[in-house]
Amino acid sequence: GFSVLTPKKNTNSKHLFYMVRSEWFISEVISKSEGVSYPSIQSDKLNNIDVISLPISEQQEIVEYLDEKTNIIDTTITNIVRGEW
């Protein structure tokens, strides 16, 4: 299954993207999931996970920082795979 997450007003969508991929958020989802062989979480439980609300300017700063760092990592991986490292 899947659930569509739509950012609320004053939420940077890329910040939300990074947040839901964080170890903390994933742990929250796992702790609220049900089932063993095919665990799942109900949409209402997913939507009730509290996330930190930051000013939009801080969200943008975090996104820019993470974009920069992940770009460095991606470039390094590409160079290693190509044998350019």
CORJO-V79148 format. One record per residue. RES is the residue in three letters. PSI is psi as a letter, one per 30 degrees, with the letter a starting at -180 (999 if undefined). Layout:
((RES | PSI) (RES | PSI))
This chain:
((GLY | l) (PHE | l) (SER | k) (VAL | k) (LEU | k) (THR | k) (PRO | k) (LYS | l) (LYS | k) (ASN | g) (THR | k) (ASN | k) (SER | e) (LYS | e) (HIS | e) (LEU | e) (PHE | e) (TYR | e) (MET | e) (VAL | f) (ARG | g) (SER | l) (GLU | e) (TRP | e) (PHE | e) (ILE | e) (SER | e) (GLU | e) (VAL | e) (ILE | e) (SER | f) (LYS | g) (SER | l) (GLU | k) (GLY | l) (VAL | e) (SER | f) (TYR | i) (PRO | k) (SER | l) (ILE | k) (GLN | k) (SER | e) (ASP | e) (LYS | e) (LEU | e) (ASN | f) (ASN | g) (ILE | j) (ASP | k) (VAL | l) (ILE | k) (SER | j) (LEU | l) (PRO | k) (ILE | e) (SER | e) (GLU | e) (GLN | e) (GLN | e) (GLU | e) (ILE | e) (VAL | e) (GLU | e) (TYR | e) (LEU | e) (ASP | e) (GLU | e) (LYS | e) (THR | e) (ASN | e) (ILE | e) (ILE | e) (ASP | e) (THR | e) (THR | e) (ILE | e) (THR | e) (ASN | e) (ILE | e) (VAL | e) (ARG | f) (GLY | g) (GLU | g) (TRP | 999))
